[in-house]
Amino acid sequence: MSGRTLLWTLGKSGWTKRLHEGFSGCGKAFLSSSSPKVCIVGSGPAGFYTAQHLIKARQDVAVDIYERLPVPFGLVRFGVAPDHPEVKNVINTFTQTAKHSRCSFYGNVNVGKDVSVVELQQAYHAIILSYGAEGNRSVGVPGEDLAGVYSAKDFVGWYNGLPSCQELSPDLSCETAVVLGQGNVALDVARILLCPVDVLKQTDITQPALEALAQSQIRRVLIVGRRGPMQVACTIKELREMVNLPDSRPEMVAADFEGVTEALKDLPRPRKRLTELMLKTAVETPGEKEQRRRASASRVWGFRFFRSPVEILAEPGRGRAAGIRLAVSRLEGSGEGARAVLTGDVEDVSCGLVISSIGYKSLPIDPTVPFDSRRAIVPNSNGRVRQATGLYCSGWLKTGPTGVIATTMNNSFDTARSLLEDMDSGTLDVSAAKPGSQSIGALLEKRGVKAVTFSKWEKIDSVEMRRGEACGKPREKLLSVEEMLKVAQT
Amino acid sequence: MALVAAVRRLAQVSLREYSRKRTAVSWGGRLAAGRSLTSGTHALRSDNKVTVHFINRDGEKIAAKGSPGDSLLDVVINEDLDFDGFGACEGTLACSTCHLIFDDEVYKKLGPVTDEEMDMLDLAYGLTETSRLGCQICLTKSLDGMVARVPESVADIRQTKDEAS
C-alpha cells in the first residue's frame, strides 16, 4: 500500500473514529477496513486478558470475543467458589475491556459447531484460542460410573450454576464424602460441602444447590492424595479456610507426618508455611479455647495421605457408591518430584459420595487445529500454535489446566506479546483488509444463531442481581441457556 | 481530540471510582476523604502529600504522590501508573499482582505483615525477604520519598536464548 494511500485511509478512518470512539458504553468505533482484526475464542480470564493487552498495545487493533454460552467470564463465574467473591473482582476490568470501543463480545456462538475455525481465519487476521478446559481427567478405576461419583468439574459447575451441570442432583444423604486430589479445587469442594448454610445463603451459590446442601447429611469429608503432606497442591489461604471453618474440626493421621518437622527447615517459605500450618493442625494439641471449639463441632474434615484409588465399591444390588478401595503407597524421593509407589496393602473406606478432583482437561473443538492429546493442550511456542499461521492460544489451553487467575493473566499477556511481535515484524500479514464480524455476523444470522452482545449480557446481569437482592444474595444466577436467551432478547 | 480524550478519561475515572468504592467497602468502610480525585481537595492539602518513587519493569523511575492513608495500590491507580495486570483483585487480598519490593530500610518501616497478606504474598513470582503487597501498605509522612520496585510477574522465556519447546 503506498504511503499516500495509507495516509488517506488512516485520515478518513481517523475522522470517523473520532466521531464514534471514546464514548464508552454507547456505540462502537468505525474502524477502517484495513485495521488488524483479531478474534478470540473464549471469554474467561484468558480471553479477556489477551484482549486487554492487545487493545492497549495498538490503537488500530479490533478484537471480537466469541463465547459458547450466552454469558461471559468462564471460570470466574463458574469455577471460583461462591464464598470467594473478591476473586471475582476481575470481572470489573473485563467489563471495562468488553465495553471498549474496539472490543465486541458475541455470546451464544459455538466455535466448532456454529462457525468453524477456517471460517474465522477467512474473516480475521489472527485467531486466539482461549477456550480453556471443559473436560476432566478420569480416575480410570472400576466403579467410576456408579451413582454418587462425580468429577469436581461437574460438582463445582453444579453449585455455580453451569447450565450443563444442573441435572447433577448429587445425593448428599450419606455421612462420609471422599474427595480425590488435594489441590485448591478439592479444598473448595470440601469447604462447600461442610460450610454452614447460614454463610452459603449470602453468596451467589445457586438456589437448588443451597437447598440440597441445607438437607445434606454429610458430616465427614476426607481429602485423599497419593503422596504426602509436602506434596499437596493446594495453597495456604485455602488450607487456612478449612482450619477456620465454623462448626468443623480437623482429624488426621499423625503417622502421615513422620519426618515432616525435620524437613521444614530446608523448604522455601511458601511451602514451609503451608506445611507448618498443616502439621500444627494435624498433630499439635490445641489451646483450651480451640479444644472446646473442636469438641462442639458437628463436622469433620481431614487429609488422608499415601492413598491411591483402585476401585469404587457399590452397594450390593444397587448401582451406587458405598465405599472406595484405596491402595496404600509410600514415597520414593522427596519434594515436588517425589513419586508414590504402591506397597500392596489396601484399605476400604465407607462413603456415599466420591468426588474426583484430579484435574481438568482441554478438548479439541475443531479438527483443523493441531491438538496434543497426550498433554491435552494445543501445541504452541509462547502462544503461537505450532504448524499454523495466524493461530494462537492462551490460558489453560496453552499451558494445561493449572494456575490461578494471575497465572492465566501472565500467560495471556505473553500470547498477546507474541501476536504483537508478529504483526510488527510482518510475520503476520495484516495489510490486507479482512471483514471480521461483518462476515461472521452474516454467516451466523444465516445459520439462525442469535449472538448475545455485551449489552444483552448486561440485561441478564441486572435480572440476576435484582433476583439476588430479593433474597440477600449478590445475584441469583439464571440456570439454563433458554432462560438466559429469553432475558437477553427482551 | 481533546474532548474525546477528556470524555474517555471521565469514563475511565468513573469505572475506577466504582472499583475503588468496592475496595473501600471491603476494608469495612475506611473511606478517606483523600481518596477523592478532585484536584481541588488535594491542592488545599498539598503539604500533606507523600512522594513514592516506583521503579517499573523497564527500570524507569516514576515519581508519584499520594495522601497519608492511601495504599500504594491507590497511588498506582490514582496516578494512572498503568503497570500491566497490577491490582487484579482490587485490594481485597485475593491475588498477588500488586507485589512490590523494597530496600531493607524502607521495609522495616512498613510495619507487621498479617497472615492473610503473607498467604497471598507466598504466591507472588520472584518473592523476596523485602516483598509486600501494595494494597496493604498505607502511606504515612515518614515514608515520604520511599522507593518501591515493581517486579517481573513471570519468567520471560524470551530472555533466554533457547526457545522452550
Interface residues (C-beta under 8 A of the other chain):
Chain A: R18 E21 G22 F23 S24 G25 Y49 H53 H84 E86 V87 N89 V90 N92 T93 Q96 T235 I236 K237 R240 R269 P270 R273 L274 S381 N382 V404 I405 A406 M409 N410 N411 F413 D414
Chain B: M1 V4 A5 V7 R8 A11 Q12 L15 Y18 S19 R22 S26 D84 G85 A88 C89 E90 T92 L93 A94 C95 S96 T97 D115 E116 M118 D119 M120 D122 L123 Y125 L127 S153 V154 D156 I157 R158 E163 A164 S165
